[in-house]
């Protein structure tokens, strides 16, 4: 990809975050923060509402991903805020989950903003910002199932539980004793279909995802757990940058540092409310 330096953008961002004018003299010079000329290319599934999804209607929050489709969601809104602060046009590239980090390392995208949690394995292949959203891990079950009254993940012992392929959603299932660990699916909509068709008894999910799924499917319900009775898992999500591109990571981090928690929470509420019923 044709590259340009974004040193000036970083200087402006870091200067804007300085506590006093004297701090500006300490702003580091950049030499390697590069992105596609005039654009910030962000990879995401566009299939993981309310973080990101695909729709055919355009609105004030969408970004075109084809001649007929648009991406929307919390991740799209966060990506737009970052691109605007960098003075770049946001380009969203729709990729399968397992293709995100390879695309980052192949310079096909500049950032991953896709509800991705930093893990030790992923940290070997990419660098991450601090979390831009944190949630709770819950279960989705059929509303007419006795599992709606479950109080512990161990109540799902002997049940068929499914998670998403190559995610912590799938890895945490084995924390349930005697669980029947279903073969994971690549996309969350396909997982929901498996639950609706009685192929599985429960799905692991982050709370915002579960809220959107249940809003679109009233025959499903959310099971939440008290501390000590739920999953032992990190539910935070961060922005991923190509390993070694410290300048871009620092620029994105500086922008995230200006977004307060109330704003982040309201963005998620708004994204959940915008989520199309088909999701």
N, C-alpha and C positions, 0 to 999 in steps of 0.2 A: 504494500500500500504506500502511496505517496504520503510523506510525513512532513509536518512542520513543527517547530518548537513553540511551546506555550509558556515560555519563561515569563513574559509580560503578564499573562493572565494570573499566574501563580503569585507574582509580586503584588498585583493589585488585590488579590484575595487575602493574602497574608497581611498586607498593610491595613486592609479594612478590618481585620480581626485584632489588630494590635491594641494594647491597652493604652499606649500613649505614643506621641510622635517619635520619641527616641527609639522605640522598638523597631521602627521601620528600617533603621540602618542595619538591623540584625537579620533581615530577610535573606534566606539563602539564595544564591544564584542557581539557576537551573541549566541543565545541559542535556538531559535525556527525556524530559516529559514530552512525548510526541503523540499526536493523534492525526487522523485523516484530515486533510486540509479543509478547514471551515466546518468540520463535522465532528460530533462525538457519537461513535457507533457503540450501542449498548446491546448486549445479548440477553435474551430471556425466552422462556418457553411460549409465552402468550397463551398459556393453557392452564393457569394455576391461580384462578380467582380466589380472593380479591387482590392478590399481589399483581397478577398480570393475566390478561385474557385477550381473545380475538373477538371482534364484532364487526358488523357491516355498516353500522351507523357512525357518522362522524359527530363529535361534540367538542367542547372546549378543552377536553383533557386527552383526546385521542391523538395518536401518531400513525400515519399511513404505513402499512407494512407490505402492501401490494396494491394493485390497481383497484381492488374491491374490498380489501380488509383493512381494519384499523386495530391498533393495540391500545388498551386502556388498563387502568388499575393503579394500585398504590405504587408499584415499581416504576410505572411509566411517569407518574406525577413526580416521583423523587428524581428520576433521570432527567426530566425536563427542568427541574429546579437547578440541578447541577450544570446542565448544558447552558442554561441561561446565564448563570454566574460566570461560566467560562467564556461566554460570548460566542458559543458555537451552536450550529443547527443539530438538533437531536435526530439521530437515525436509530430506529429499533430494528434489530435483526432477530427474526424468529428462528429459534434453534431447539432441537431436542435437548432434554436435560443433560444427557450424557455427552453431548457435543459442545457444551458451553466452555469448559476449561480448555479442551483442545483448540477451539476457535480462538480463545484468548491468547494462547501460546503461539498460534499461527499468525497472529496479528490481523485476524479477520474482524475482530471486535476490540474495542478499547477498554470496556468495562463489562462486568457481569453484575446486573442488578435484577435478581431473579428469586428473591426469597431464599438465598443460599446461606447456610450456616457455615462458619469457619470450623473446620475439623483438622486434626493433625495431618491426615492424609492430604486434604486439599491444600493445606498450608505449605506442603512440599512443592506444589505446582503453581501456586498463585499467592499474591500478597493481599491482605484484607484490611479494610478500614475498621474502626470500631462499629458496633452494631447500629443500624439505622432503624431497627424495630425489634422489639422483644415481645414474646407472646407466651401462651401456655399450651401444653400438649394435652389433647383430649381424645375422646373416641366418638365416632359416629355410629349409631346403631339404628335399626328399624324402630319406629315409635311404638309398635305393638309388641315388641320383644321385652321379656322380663329384664333384659340387660339394662334397660333405661334406669333401673333402680340400683345399679352397681355403684359401690362406694370405693372400690379398690381395683387396680388393674388385675389383681389376682382373681377377681371374680370372673375373669375371662379365660381362666384355665379350662382346657377342653374345648374351647370355642375356636372357630376359624377366623383369624384376624389377618388383615391385609395392609401393607404399606406401599409407598411408591418406590419404584426401582432406583437403586443407587442413592438413597437418601437416608437420613436418620429415622424417618418415618418407618422404614423397613427394619433397620438395625435394632431399634428399641423393643420390637415385638418379643424377642427372646427373653426379656425381663419378666415376662409372664410365665409362671410355672405351668408345665403341661399344656402349653398353648399349641394349637395347630396352626403353624406358620404358613399362610397361603403364599403362593408364588406372586411376587410383586408385579404391579402393572407399571407401564411407562408413563401414563398420564392419569391425572386425578379424575377427570370425567369418566374414564373407563373403570376406575375403581368404584366410583359411585354407582355405575350401572351394575357392577358385580354384587354390590350390597342390595340394590333394589330387586335384583333377580334371584336373591336368596342363595347366591353362590358362596358368600361369606357372611359371617355374623357381625363383624365390626371393622371399621377403618380407623387407623391412627390419623390424627390431623392436628394442625395448629388451630387455635381457637378462631382467628379471623376466617380461615378457610372453612371451618365447620359451620360458622354462622352463615356464610354465603350459601353453602351446600344445603343446609336445612331450610333457609329462606326460599330456595328454589324447589325444594322437595319436602313438602310438609309431612310426608309419611316417614321421614327420618328424624332423629333426635340426637342431641349432644349429651355426652356423659362427661362430667368434670370431676376431678378428684382433689381432695384436700392434701396439703403438704404431708409427705411421708407415705401417701397411698397411691401416688401417681408414678409417672415415668421419671427416671433419672436421666435427664437430657437437657442439652442447651438448645433453647428455642429462639435464640437471637439470630438475626440475619444481617449480613454485612455486604459491602460492595467489594468485589474482587477485581484486582488489577494484575497485569502481567508481572511476574516476579522480577524484581529489580528496578521496576519503573517507579522509583521513590517519589519523584517530583509529581507525577500524576496522582499517586496515592495521597500525598500530602495536600495537594490542591483540593481533591475531593473531600478529604477529612476536614479541611478548613471550612468548607461549605457546610458539611454535615454539622459541624460544631455550632453553626449559627441557627440551626433549626431546633426550637425548643420542644419539649416532650408533649405539651398540649397540642402544638401544631401537628406533630407526627400522629398523635392519637386521632385528631379530627380528620386528618387525611385518610386514615384507615376506615373510619366510620363512613366518610363520604364515598370511598371506593366500594365498600360493601353495599351501600345504598344504590350505587350506579350499576352494580354487577347485573348483567342480563339474566333473566329468569332461566334461560336455556343452559346457563352454567351450573 
